Amino acid sequence: MTYETQNATEQQQKAAAVQEARNREVFYEALCRWPLKEHEANFRLLIDWSGDGLLSLEKIEYLIRHQPQGFNVDVTTREEIISGLAQELRDGCTTKTLSDYDFR
């Protein structure tokens, strides 16, 4: 392995790491905007469907709105979100600190 090939390999690895970090940032922003579940399968699905391996909010929005055939992203339902928030509120509380209204 020559210096040039080693240097080129290092540069490719650095570029791939930067691209991965950028895609993760865009994915996090998408999680904040749309009811997507946060797991690696959704992230990889969006990367695969983005075309060039670069995620953008515009691409994700297009995929979510148009739902191309074969694109099955895992989403969270409204009921799951509410249930999760209710569980977060209940954690650390006892039945003595919650009213009957809180359990509905």
Secondary structure, 3 states (H helix, E strand, C coil): CCHHHHHHHHHHHHHHHHHHHHHHHHHHHHHHHCCECCCHHHHHHHHHHCCCCCCCHHHHHHHHHHCCCCCCCCECCHHHHHHHHHHHHHCCCCCCCCCCHHHC
